[in-house]
Amino acid sequence: MGDKIRSLKARAKLETARQAPPGIGTAHVPCTCGELVQGVLEGEPFLVSCPIDRYSRVRVCVGSPGQRGEVGLSGLDQAVVTTSAISDQQGRTTEVVTTGVMPGPSSPRTTLAVHGGRGHDKARLAAAATLALLGYPEAPFTMEVSRPLPPSKGFGTSTADVVGAIVAAAAAVEASLDPEEVARLAAAIEPSDSTMFPGLAFFNHRSGRQWEVLGPSPSLTIAVLEFEGDVDTLDYNARLDLSVLRSMEPAHATALEMLWRGLKTGQPELIGQAATASARINQLLLPKPELEGLISLGERFDALGVCVAHSGTAAGVLFGSGESQSARRLLAEARGSLKGLQGGWLSRMVGGGPRVLSVVGESRQVVSSRFERKVFPVD
């Protein structure tokens, strides 16, 4: 990971460090309910994330307090860390990591709402690498990250944090990056979801170099299910036997083709069938004990299919856009019939891509509500 980040920094080809213009960038990036399809195609790993209407929010403030006209951190070497806990409306506890300088009249604290110990480190690395790439390797910055969902479940929170940090840091210095550049920066830090692209996207989550936007995301209703257990993405991908994964390529290709046809022809039932097929294939790699029970439950309520987090424990049951009542009834039934279920709620499938706002000096400008929607070829 270090070599990749160093190579990205080297591309800036800086002879002297430039002073970053003071500014603030804020990005909202959708989390996911796992993936619609994940596997191998032509020997390379890929995924198509399932973005939902829960967003991580990242705010990056670049420049010294004097430059920005507001107070902030005077140096990370003086930073102190404290922790506390809060509970959300569903009763889940969120660890709040607060970073800041030693207490003083001009040193307020910034907060990062995280559920794990490493997520904010990845986001800070992403912001620093972005500023270096844009020519500001020494720029001081502070950052706030707020997550709506827990990590290590398959909700795409780490990617949302990292992508949010990248685009927010760029926006703070009045710059923007193509989705492809964002993808490569994110993948250099860890295997990533495809939520930096608009709509639904095919993405090589390991290299970040192969991708294609498949089309707009259908507005499906999803009964999201959070099961017990955690999966560390970096550890899982490091241990994954790629030879076993590649042996499943024909089945992966069939599921991907079914998803593509469903999107192109407007047949959501094909999308659901593709997701269910991919979930079943993945049982050989990371079994979900309640998968078949969940599929049967979905069939009872006329669901389109089931998607899962291929490297996590989350799952979702897909319904048509007007089937929220059926989805609610399924959730009520699931609470008493599925072992290890910790929670569930209704969400909506949304298009990927960060929603970005930048503030430079006294002016406000919307840099991009989302990246331009178009299809990019797989290189």
C-alpha positions as semicolon CSV with decimal commas, in nm:
position;residue;x (nm);y (nm);z (nm)
1;M;0,000;0,000;0,000
2;G;0,285;0,237;0,086
3;D;0,450;0,197;-0,254
4;K;0,124;0,276;-0,434
5;I;0,066;0,590;-0,231
6;R;0,426;0,701;-0,284
7;S;0,390;0,652;-0,658
8;L;0,074;0,863;-0,660
9;K;0,254;1,139;-0,473
10;A;0,548;1,120;-0,715
11;R;0,317;1,187;-1,006
12;A;0,266;1,540;-0,878
13;K;0,633;1,608;-0,971
14;L;0,671;1,891;-0,725
15;E;0,996;2,083;-0,702
16;T;0,869;2,303;-0,422
17;A;0,562;2,269;-0,204
18;R;0,280;2,508;-0,288
19;Q;0,065;2,673;-0,030
20;A;-0,287;2,536;-0,045
21;P;-0,570;2,788;-0,079
22;P;-0,784;2,783;0,236
23;G;-1,112;2,608;0,186
24;I;-1,362;2,351;0,301
25;G;-1,497;2,054;0,109
26;T;-1,782;1,830;0,215
27;A;-1,879;1,503;0,049
28;H;-2,169;1,264;0,103
29;V;-2,105;0,914;-0,031
30;P;-2,362;0,633;-0,030
31;C;-2,306;0,323;0,176
32;T;-2,408;-0,016;0,036
33;C;-2,610;-0,325;0,108
34;G;-2,330;-0,551;-0,009
35;E;-2,304;-0,628;-0,379
36;L;-2,547;-0,728;-0,650
37;V;-2,279;-0,944;-0,814
38;Q;-1,917;-1,014;-0,722
39;G;-1,666;-1,256;-0,866
40;V;-1,408;-1,298;-1,141
41;L;-1,425;-1,212;-1,512
42;E;-1,140;-1,292;-1,752
43;G;-0,923;-1,379;-1,455
44;E;-0,973;-1,043;-1,282
45;P;-1,183;-0,980;-0,969
46;F;-1,483;-0,749;-0,997
47;L;-1,792;-0,634;-0,811
48;V;-2,109;-0,434;-0,869
49;S;-2,200;-0,262;-0,543
50;C;-2,557;-0,207;-0,426
51;P;-2,563;0,159;-0,312
52;I;-2,837;0,260;-0,068
53;D;-2,978;0,582;0,074
54;R;-2,753;0,592;0,380
55;Y;-2,456;0,829;0,342
56;S;-2,120;0,880;0,506
57;R;-2,036;1,248;0,540
58;V;-1,676;1,372;0,522
59;R;-1,574;1,734;0,576
60;V;-1,215;1,842;0,506
61;C;-1,084;2,187;0,608
62;V;-0,758;2,279;0,437
63;G;-0,523;2,557;0,544
64;S;-0,404;2,698;0,873
65;P;-0,653;2,863;1,108
66;G;-0,526;3,205;1,000
67;Q;-0,568;3,123;0,633
68;R;-0,922;2,988;0,668
69;G;-1,040;3,267;0,892
70;E;-1,150;3,006;1,145
71;V;-0,992;2,797;1,414
72;G;-0,861;2,445;1,367
73;L;-0,572;2,210;1,438
74;S;-0,231;2,372;1,463
75;G;-0,044;2,045;1,409
76;L;-0,112;1,675;1,414
77;D;0,196;1,619;1,631
78;Q;0,009;1,796;1,911
79;A;-0,306;1,593;1,866
80;V;-0,475;1,417;2,153
81;V;-0,745;1,152;2,131
82;T;-1,039;1,084;2,356
83;T;-1,326;0,841;2,313
84;S;-1,685;0,830;2,425
85;A;-1,997;0,645;2,319
86;I;-2,340;0,745;2,196
87;S;-2,641;0,539;2,093
88;D;-2,855;0,587;1,785
89;Q;-3,231;0,554;1,761
90;Q;-3,199;0,181;1,697
91;G;-3,004;0,137;2,019
92;R;-2,666;0,064;1,856
93;T;-2,361;0,214;2,019
94;T;-2,129;0,429;1,813
95;E;-1,773;0,495;1,923
96;V;-1,686;0,861;1,878
97;V;-1,316;0,931;1,833
98;T;-1,238;1,298;1,896
99;T;-0,908;1,440;1,774
100;G;-0,771;1,786;1,837
101;V;-0,483;1,987;1,971
102;M;-0,415;2,036;2,339
103;P;-0,703;2,237;2,485
104;G;-0,683;2,610;2,435
105;P;-0,901;2,908;2,341
106;S;-0,838;2,863;1,967
107;S;-0,823;2,487;1,939
108;P;-1,167;2,327;1,913
109;R;-1,194;1,957;1,853
110;T;-1,312;1,781;1,541
111;T;-1,499;1,453;1,560
112;L;-1,491;1,134;1,362
113;A;-1,784;0,905;1,426
114;V;-1,646;0,558;1,366
115;H;-1,724;0,205;1,479
116;G;-1,373;0,066;1,437
117;G;-1,021;0,170;1,512
118;R;-0,884;0,206;1,161
119;G;-1,148;0,365;0,943
120;H;-1,050;0,724;1,018
121;D;-0,683;0,642;0,957
122;K;-0,766;0,528;0,603
123;A;-0,971;0,840;0,540
124;R;-0,692;1,067;0,666
125;L;-0,442;0,883;0,445
126;A;-0,677;0,928;0,149
127;A;-0,711;1,302;0,212
128;A;-0,334;1,345;0,252
129;A;-0,260;1,147;-0,065
130;T;-0,514;1,355;-0,258
131;L;-0,365;1,685;-0,147
132;A;-0,017;1,558;-0,237
133;L;-0,138;1,449;-0,581
134;L;-0,283;1,795;-0,636
135;G;0,043;1,964;-0,540
136;Y;-0,007;2,035;-0,169
137;P;0,190;1,767;0,020
138;E;0,245;1,989;0,324
139;A;-0,101;2,140;0,349
140;P;-0,244;2,131;0,702
141;F;-0,597;2,000;0,721
142;T;-0,859;1,878;0,962
143;M;-1,131;1,629;0,893
144;E;-1,468;1,518;1,025
145;V;-1,622;1,183;0,932
146;S;-1,973;1,074;1,022
147;R;-2,094;0,721;0,947
148;P;-2,457;0,607;0,953
149;L;-2,380;0,234;0,970
150;P;-2,130;0,002;1,145
151;P;-1,811;-0,118;0,972
152;S;-1,695;-0,472;0,897
153;K;-2,047;-0,583;0,806
154;G;-2,047;-0,519;0,431
155;F;-2,218;-0,180;0,429
156;G;-1,938;-0,012;0,234
157;T;-1,861;0,237;0,511
158;S;-1,484;0,227;0,468
159;T;-1,506;0,300;0,095
160;A;-1,758;0,577;0,163
161;D;-1,517;0,733;0,415
162;V;-1,217;0,704;0,184
163;V;-1,395;0,829;-0,128
164;G;-1,552;1,109;0,073
165;A;-1,210;1,212;0,203
166;I;-1,064;1,216;-0,149
167;V;-1,333;1,427;-0,312
168;A;-1,378;1,656;-0,010
169;A;-1,004;1,726;0,005
170;A;-1,000;1,803;-0,368
171;A;-1,304;2,029;-0,337
172;A;-1,143;2,216;-0,049
173;V;-0,862;2,332;-0,280
174;E;-1,097;2,410;-0,570
175;A;-1,007;2,096;-0,762
176;S;-1,195;1,792;-0,884
177;L;-1,088;1,444;-0,982
178;D;-1,235;1,210;-1,241
179;P;-1,411;0,903;-1,101
180;E;-1,131;0,690;-1,243
181;E;-0,869;0,886;-1,047
182;V;-1,078;0,862;-0,732
183;A;-1,109;0,487;-0,788
184;R;-0,735;0,438;-0,822
185;L;-0,660;0,643;-0,513
186;A;-0,917;0,448;-0,312
187;A;-0,803;0,107;-0,437
188;A;-0,442;0,197;-0,349
189;I;-0,553;0,220;0,014
190;E;-0,777;-0,089;0,028
191;P;-1,005;-0,305;-0,191
192;S;-1,301;-0,075;-0,255
193;D;-1,666;-0,070;-0,350
194;S;-1,781;0,087;-0,677
195;T;-1,966;0,376;-0,512
196;M;-1,731;0,643;-0,649
197;F;-1,901;0,593;-0,988
198;P;-2,252;0,711;-1,082
199;G;-2,539;0,466;-1,116
200;L;-2,439;0,101;-1,089
201;A;-2,083;0,020;-1,190
202;F;-1,867;-0,281;-1,271
203;F;-1,534;-0,234;-1,091
204;N;-1,208;-0,419;-1,030
205;H;-1,201;-0,350;-0,658
206;R;-0,842;-0,465;-0,614
207;S;-0,655;-0,274;-0,887
208;G;-0,902;0,009;-0,945
209;R;-0,813;0,001;-1,315
210;Q;-1,104;-0,180;-1,478
211;W;-1,450;-0,030;-1,458
212;E;-1,763;0,051;-1,648
213;V;-2,081;0,232;-1,552
214;L;-2,359;-0,014;-1,636
215;G;-2,641;0,238;-1,618
216;P;-2,871;0,426;-1,381
217;S;-2,965;0,257;-1,057
218;P;-3,328;0,135;-1,040
219;S;-3,519;0,271;-0,742
220;L;-3,574;-0,063;-0,570
221;T;-3,690;-0,105;-0,211
222;I;-3,450;-0,308;0,004
223;A;-3,516;-0,480;0,335
224;V;-3,166;-0,447;0,483
225;L;-3,063;-0,711;0,738
226;E;-2,771;-0,678;0,977
227;F;-2,642;-1,012;1,105
228;E;-2,396;-1,077;1,386
229;G;-2,027;-1,110;1,313
230;D;-1,759;-0,888;1,157
231;V;-1,532;-0,936;0,856
232;D;-1,214;-0,732;0,805
233;T;-1,199;-0,645;0,434
234;L;-0,820;-0,627;0,415
235;D;-0,774;-0,956;0,599
236;Y;-1,043;-1,133;0,396
237;N;-0,897;-1,026;0,062
238;A;-0,545;-1,117;0,175
239;R;-0,659;-1,472;0,264
240;L;-0,887;-1,526;-0,035
241;D;-0,773;-1,812;-0,260
242;L;-0,791;-1,658;-0,608
243;S;-0,754;-1,997;-0,775
244;V;-1,078;-2,110;-0,613
245;L;-1,242;-1,782;-0,707
246;R;-1,131;-1,815;-1,070
247;S;-1,278;-2,165;-1,091
248;M;-1,619;-2,004;-1,038
249;E;-1,579;-1,764;-1,331
250;P;-1,846;-1,921;-1,559
251;A;-2,108;-1,884;-1,287
252;H;-1,996;-1,528;-1,215
253;A;-2,017;-1,439;-1,584
254;T;-2,371;-1,577;-1,603
255;A;-2,482;-1,371;-1,302
256;L;-2,319;-1,055;-1,439
257;E;-2,482;-1,102;-1,780
258;M;-2,820;-1,148;-1,613
259;L;-2,770;-0,826;-1,414
260;W;-2,668;-0,638;-1,728
261;R;-2,977;-0,759;-1,917
262;G;-3,201;-0,661;-1,628
263;L;-3,061;-0,308;-1,626
264;K;-3,073;-0,265;-2,004
265;T;-3,426;-0,402;-2,047
266;G;-3,577;-0,258;-1,730
267;Q;-3,657;-0,600;-1,584
268;P;-3,592;-0,579;-1,208
269;E;-3,670;-0,948;-1,165
270;L;-3,350;-1,027;-1,358
271;I;-3,156;-0,800;-1,123
272;G;-3,295;-0,994;-0,828
273;Q;-3,217;-1,330;-0,988
274;A;-2,861;-1,219;-1,062
275;A;-2,810;-1,107;-0,701
276;T;-2,949;-1,434;-0,564
277;A;-2,726;-1,638;-0,796
278;S;-2,416;-1,444;-0,687
279;A;-2,510;-1,484;-0,320
280;R;-2,537;-1,861;-0,362
281;I;-2,206;-1,885;-0,548
282;N;-2,037;-1,698;-0,265
283;Q;-2,144;-1,963;-0,011
284;L;-1,831;-2,156;-0,107
285;L;-1,614;-1,862;0,001
286;L;-1,790;-1,694;0,293
287;P;-2,102;-1,889;0,394
288;K;-2,412;-1,712;0,525
289;P;-2,584;-1,967;0,755
290;E;-2,929;-1,812;0,703
291;L;-2,906;-1,751;0,328
292;E;-3,143;-2,024;0,208
293;G;-3,390;-1,935;0,482
294;L;-3,374;-1,572;0,374
295;I;-3,426;-1,665;0,008
296;S;-3,729;-1,874;0,103
297;L;-3,864;-1,589;0,314
298;G;-3,823;-1,352;0,021
299;E;-4,014;-1,588;-0,207
300;R;-4,304;-1,595;0,041
301;F;-4,332;-1,217;0,015
302;D;-4,282;-1,203;-0,365
303;A;-3,940;-1,041;-0,344
304;L;-3,720;-0,998;-0,651
305;G;-3,421;-1,167;-0,491
306;V;-3,152;-1,146;-0,224
307;C;-2,820;-0,962;-0,225
308;V;-2,538;-1,015;0,024
309;A;-2,212;-0,862;0,135
310;H;-1,967;-1,102;-0,029
311;S;-1,697;-1,005;0,222
312;G;-1,927;-0,923;0,513
313;T;-2,232;-1,039;0,707
314;A;-2,502;-0,802;0,579
315;A;-2,780;-0,905;0,342
316;G;-3,074;-0,744;0,170
317;V;-3,402;-0,857;0,016
318;L;-3,487;-0,671;-0,304
319;F;-3,841;-0,553;-0,381
320;G;-4,000;-0,336;-0,649
321;S;-4,013;0,038;-0,586
322;G;-4,375;0,027;-0,467
323;E;-4,346;-0,278;-0,243
324;S;-4,251;-0,119;0,088
325;Q;-4,541;-0,285;0,273
326;S;-4,427;-0,632;0,165
327;A;-4,072;-0,542;0,270
328;R;-4,195;-0,433;0,614
329;R;-4,386;-0,756;0,662
330;L;-4,076;-0,954;0,567
331;L;-3,870;-0,765;0,825
332;A;-4,125;-0,841;1,094
333;E;-4,118;-1,210;1,004
334;A;-3,738;-1,219;0,982
335;R;-3,693;-1,096;1,338
336;G;-3,844;-1,414;1,474
337;S;-3,716;-1,667;1,221
338;L;-3,355;-1,587;1,125
339;K;-3,076;-1,670;1,369
340;G;-2,810;-1,411;1,439
341;L;-3,019;-1,121;1,309
342;Q;-2,923;-0,801;1,491
343;G;-3,139;-0,548;1,312
344;G;-3,323;-0,458;0,995
345;W;-3,467;-0,154;0,820
346;L;-3,599;-0,034;0,486
347;S;-3,371;0,142;0,240
348;R;-3,385;0,242;-0,123
349;M;-3,132;0,161;-0,392
350;V;-2,971;0,483;-0,518
351;G;-2,712;0,580;-0,773
352;G;-2,349;0,586;-0,671
353;G;-2,118;0,885;-0,684
354;P;-2,026;1,143;-0,418
355;R;-2,235;1,453;-0,361
356;V;-1,985;1,735;-0,312
357;L;-1,992;2,091;-0,175
358;S;-1,691;2,321;-0,148
359;V;-1,647;2,644;0,043
360;V;-1,351;2,862;-0,058
361;G;-1,292;3,180;0,137
362;E;-1,628;3,354;0,171
363;S;-1,782;3,197;-0,141
364;R;-1,984;2,880;-0,164
365;Q;-2,009;2,670;-0,473
366;V;-2,148;2,331;-0,556
367;V;-1,865;2,150;-0,730
368;S;-2,075;1,853;-0,837
369;S;-2,400;1,704;-0,721
370;R;-2,260;1,381;-0,859
371;F;-2,019;1,284;-1,132
372;E;-2,144;1,309;-1,488
373;R;-2,338;0,999;-1,583
374;K;-2,184;0,826;-1,881
375;V;-2,041;0,488;-1,973
376;F;-1,666;0,440;-1,960
377;P;-1,493;0,151;-2,137
378;V;-1,311;-0,117;-1,941
379;D;-0,941;-0,078;-2,017
